[in-house]
Amino acid sequence: MEKLPTNCLTKIFERFVVTCDQEENPDYVTLRSCALVNRKWCTIATPMLWKEPLTNLQLRESTHDRIHMPIATYVTCLSDEAKIILSKCGIVITPTTPKKRATFDYASFLQHLDNVIIFQAAERWIEKCNIISKD
């Protein structure tokens, strides 16, 4: 069986996020499923999923409660120095998997960022995943 070239897969995957009809929502669920097929598909789909992950989560009522999750992923991508700065500001980072690095540099895929949404997501991340000192 012949494998599809990367550029063909890219064009197919783009159809899930770039829709002809402005009223139709992008199909990130299917794109995420594609990312789980194999390593090649994952490396093609992941940048598309992470172009504007906070906006994507806020679009749907069912995923709005998970808006803090990309922030947690971005924190795993931070350098040790940046994590130290956060801890000096009273934000305790509690890693779910210690010493595990992120698979991708997710922040490098980011193409659109709404400052209101990132503020809400960061606030939610602090509420759900962190302990802030009372000082």
Contacts in CASP RR format, 6 or more apart in sequence:
PFRMAT RR
TARGET T0000
AUTHOR 0000-0000-0000
METHOD contacts of the structure
MODEL  1
MEKLPTNCLTKIFERFVVTCDQEENPDYVTLRSCALVNRKWCTIATPMLW
KEPLTNLQLRESTHDRIHMPIATYVTCLSDEAKIILSKCGIVITPTTPKK
RATFDYASFLQHLDNVIIFQAAERWIEKCNIISKD
4 12 0 8 1.000
6 40 0 8 1.000
6 44 0 8 1.000
9 40 0 8 1.000
9 41 0 8 1.000
9 44 0 8 1.000
10 44 0 8 1.000
13 31 0 8 1.000
13 34 0 8 1.000
13 44 0 8 1.000
13 45 0 8 1.000
13 48 0 8 1.000
14 48 0 8 1.000
16 26 0 8 1.000
16 27 0 8 1.000
16 28 0 8 1.000
16 30 0 8 1.000
16 31 0 8 1.000
16 34 0 8 1.000
16 48 0 8 1.000
17 26 0 8 1.000
17 27 0 8 1.000
17 28 0 8 1.000
17 31 0 8 1.000
17 48 0 8 1.000
17 51 0 8 1.000
18 26 0 8 1.000
19 25 0 8 1.000
19 26 0 8 1.000
25 59 0 8 1.000
25 60 0 8 1.000
26 56 0 8 1.000
28 49 0 8 1.000
28 56 0 8 1.000
31 45 0 8 1.000
31 48 0 8 1.000
31 49 0 8 1.000
32 45 0 8 1.000
32 49 0 8 1.000
34 41 0 8 1.000
34 44 0 8 1.000
34 45 0 8 1.000
35 41 0 8 1.000
35 42 0 8 1.000
35 45 0 8 1.000
35 46 0 8 1.000
35 49 0 8 1.000
36 42 0 8 1.000
46 104 0 8 1.000
46 106 0 8 1.000
46 109 0 8 1.000
47 104 0 8 1.000
47 109 0 8 1.000
49 56 0 8 1.000
49 109 0 8 1.000
50 70 0 8 1.000
50 104 0 8 1.000
50 106 0 8 1.000
50 109 0 8 1.000
50 110 0 8 1.000
51 109 0 8 1.000
51 110 0 8 1.000
51 111 0 8 1.000
51 112 0 8 1.000
52 110 0 8 1.000
52 111 0 8 1.000
52 112 0 8 1.000
52 113 0 8 1.000
53 70 0 8 1.000
53 106 0 8 1.000
53 110 0 8 1.000
54 67 0 8 1.000
54 70 0 8 1.000
54 113 0 8 1.000
54 114 0 8 1.000
54 117 0 8 1.000
54 118 0 8 1.000
54 121 0 8 1.000
55 112 0 8 1.000
55 114 0 8 1.000
55 117 0 8 1.000
56 63 0 8 1.000
57 63 0 8 1.000
57 64 0 8 1.000
57 66 0 8 1.000
57 67 0 8 1.000
57 69 0 8 1.000
57 70 0 8 1.000
57 121 0 8 1.000
58 64 0 8 1.000
58 67 0 8 1.000
58 117 0 8 1.000
58 120 0 8 1.000
67 117 0 8 1.000
67 120 0 8 1.000
67 121 0 8 1.000
67 124 0 8 1.000
68 121 0 8 1.000
68 122 0 8 1.000
68 124 0 8 1.000
68 125 0 8 1.000
68 127 0 8 1.000
68 128 0 8 1.000
68 129 0 8 1.000
70 106 0 8 1.000
70 121 0 8 1.000
71 118 0 8 1.000
71 121 0 8 1.000
71 122 0 8 1.000
71 124 0 8 1.000
71 125 0 8 1.000
72 96 0 8 1.000
72 125 0 8 1.000
72 129 0 8 1.000
73 102 0 8 1.000
73 106 0 8 1.000
74 106 0 8 1.000
74 107 0 8 1.000
75 83 0 8 1.000
75 86 0 8 1.000
75 93 0 8 1.000
75 125 0 8 1.000
76 95 0 8 1.000
76 100 0 8 1.000
76 101 0 8 1.000
76 102 0 8 1.000
77 101 0 8 1.000
77 102 0 8 1.000
77 105 0 8 1.000
77 106 0 8 1.000
77 107 0 8 1.000
78 86 0 8 1.000
83 93 0 8 1.000
86 93 0 8 1.000
87 93 0 8 1.000
90 132 0 8 1.000
90 133 0 8 1.000
90 135 0 8 1.000
91 126 0 8 1.000
91 130 0 8 1.000
91 132 0 8 1.000
92 130 0 8 1.000
92 131 0 8 1.000
92 132 0 8 1.000
92 133 0 8 1.000
93 130 0 8 1.000
94 129 0 8 1.000
94 130 0 8 1.000
94 131 0 8 1.000
126 132 0 8 1.000
END
